[in-house]
């Protein structure tokens, strides 16, 4: 009886190890098939567009892209480097655009004297513009394209 139980236990163990190994090969990882003991070649860091030229937004309410390098900008509870140029009081001196008035509103719609805590950490929404060609495949259509399609569909009817 003990021998039969041992054989069944080893069979179950062997099958589960085999199935685990097969399943591990099918799991998608960030390593893209590179074995764990090897280093993959990292993709180059994209060049930051540093021309201070605004780009067109792709949809309404899209946060503006940052048209300059922000590497090394300190943003924490004590200091926000972005505000040294984009704060209401600093825009004349810096000639940078002032942050939107919505950044001075709390969640109830009341205006505050300082930036709302929920809008304080700029890089949660705004990203630096980069010159990159590796755009992921997607089926995004900007608002103008959608309106054009709607107009064409309306003419067909």
C-alpha positions as CSV (number, residue, x, y, z in Angstrom):
1,X,0.0,0.0,0.0
2,X,2.8,2.4,0.9
3,X,4.6,1.6,-2.4
4,X,1.4,2.3,-4.4
5,X,0.9,5.6,-2.6
6,X,4.5,6.6,-3.2
7,X,4.3,5.8,-6.9
8,X,1.1,7.8,-7.3
9,X,2.6,10.7,-5.4
10,X,5.7,10.7,-7.6
11,X,3.5,10.5,-10.7
12,X,1.4,13.5,-9.6
13,X,4.6,15.4,-8.7
14,X,6.2,14.6,-12.1
15,X,3.1,15.6,-14.0
16,X,2.7,18.9,-12.1
17,X,6.4,19.8,-12.6
18,X,6.1,19.1,-16.3
19,X,2.9,21.1,-16.6
20,X,4.5,24.0,-14.6
21,X,7.5,24.0,-17.0
22,X,5.2,24.1,-20.0
23,X,3.1,26.9,-18.6
24,X,6.2,28.9,-17.7
25,X,7.2,28.9,-21.4
26,X,3.9,30.5,-22.3
27,X,3.9,33.3,-19.8
28,X,4.6,36.7,-21.4
29,X,7.3,38.6,-19.5
30,X,9.1,41.9,-19.8
31,X,12.3,40.0,-20.7
32,X,10.9,39.0,-24.1
33,X,12.3,35.5,-24.1
34,X,15.7,36.5,-22.8
35,X,16.9,33.9,-20.3
36,X,17.1,35.0,-16.7
37,X,20.9,34.6,-16.6
38,X,21.5,36.8,-19.6
39,X,21.4,40.6,-20.0
40,X,19.3,41.9,-22.9
41,X,20.4,45.0,-24.8
42,X,18.4,47.9,-23.6
43,X,16.6,50.2,-26.0
44,X,18.2,53.6,-26.4
45,X,16.7,56.4,-24.4
46,X,14.8,58.7,-26.8
47,X,16.1,62.1,-27.5
48,X,14.2,64.9,-25.7
49,X,12.7,67.5,-28.0
50,X,14.1,70.7,-26.4
51,X,12.8,73.4,-28.8
52,X,10.1,74.9,-26.6
53,X,7.6,74.4,-29.4
54,X,4.2,73.2,-28.5
55,X,2.7,70.2,-30.3
56,X,-0.9,69.7,-31.3
57,X,-3.0,67.8,-28.9
58,X,-4.7,64.7,-30.1
59,X,-7.9,64.9,-28.1
60,X,-9.9,67.4,-26.0
61,X,-8.6,67.8,-22.4
62,X,-5.3,66.1,-23.3
63,X,-2.6,67.4,-20.9
64,X,0.0,69.4,-22.8
65,X,3.3,67.8,-23.5
66,X,6.4,69.3,-21.8
67,X,8.5,70.9,-24.7
68,X,11.8,70.8,-22.7
69,X,14.0,68.5,-20.8
70,X,12.9,67.8,-17.2
71,X,15.6,65.4,-16.2
72,X,16.8,66.3,-12.7
73,X,13.7,68.4,-11.9
74,X,12.9,68.0,-8.2
75,X,9.2,67.5,-7.4
76,X,8.4,66.5,-3.9
77,X,6.3,67.7,-0.9
78,X,8.6,70.6,-0.2
79,X,9.5,71.8,-3.7
80,X,8.2,71.7,-7.3
81,X,10.8,72.8,-9.8
82,X,8.1,73.3,-12.5
83,X,6.5,76.0,-10.5
84,X,9.7,78.1,-10.6
85,X,8.6,79.1,-14.1
86,X,5.0,78.1,-14.5
87,X,3.5,79.5,-11.3
88,X,1.1,82.5,-11.6
89,X,3.6,84.8,-10.0
90,X,6.6,83.7,-12.2
91,X,5.3,83.7,-15.8
92,X,6.1,87.3,-16.6
93,X,9.7,86.8,-15.6
94,X,10.1,83.4,-17.2
95,X,7.9,83.9,-20.2
96,X,6.6,80.3,-19.6
97,X,2.9,79.6,-20.0
98,X,1.0,79.7,-16.7
99,X,-0.5,76.5,-15.5
100,X,-4.2,76.2,-16.2
101,X,-6.6,77.8,-13.7
102,X,-8.1,74.3,-13.1
103,X,-4.9,73.5,-11.3
104,X,-5.9,76.0,-8.6
105,X,-9.3,74.4,-8.1
106,X,-10.1,71.8,-5.4
107,X,-12.4,68.9,-6.1
108,X,-15.5,70.9,-5.2
109,X,-14.7,73.6,-7.8
110,X,-13.5,76.2,-5.3
111,X,-10.5,78.3,-6.3
112,X,-7.4,78.1,-4.1
113,X,-4.6,80.6,-3.5
114,X,-2.0,77.9,-4.3
115,X,-1.9,74.9,-6.6
116,X,-4.4,72.2,-5.6
117,X,-2.6,69.2,-3.9
118,X,-4.2,66.9,-6.4
119,X,-2.5,68.8,-9.3
120,X,0.8,69.5,-7.6
121,X,2.8,66.6,-9.1
122,X,2.9,67.7,-12.7
123,X,4.5,64.6,-14.2
124,X,1.6,62.4,-13.2
125,X,-0.2,63.8,-16.3
126,X,2.3,65.7,-18.3
127,X,5.2,64.0,-20.1
128,X,8.3,65.2,-21.8
129,X,8.2,65.3,-25.6
130,X,10.6,62.9,-27.2
131,X,11.8,62.3,-30.7
132,X,10.9,58.6,-31.0
133,X,9.9,56.4,-33.9
134,X,8.9,53.4,-31.8
135,X,5.2,54.3,-31.6
136,X,3.2,51.3,-30.4
137,X,0.6,50.0,-32.8
138,X,-2.9,51.3,-31.9
139,X,-6.2,52.3,-33.5
140,X,-6.4,55.7,-31.9
141,X,-8.2,58.3,-34.0
142,X,-8.0,61.9,-33.0
143,X,-11.2,64.0,-32.6
144,X,-10.9,65.6,-36.1
145,X,-10.7,62.1,-37.8
146,X,-13.8,61.0,-35.8
147,X,-15.7,64.1,-36.8
148,X,-14.7,63.6,-40.5
149,X,-15.9,60.0,-40.4
150,X,-19.2,61.1,-38.8
151,X,-19.7,63.7,-41.5
152,X,-19.0,61.3,-44.3
153,X,-21.4,58.7,-42.7
154,X,-24.0,61.4,-42.4
155,X,-23.7,62.3,-46.1
156,X,-24.2,58.7,-47.1
157,X,-27.6,58.5,-45.3
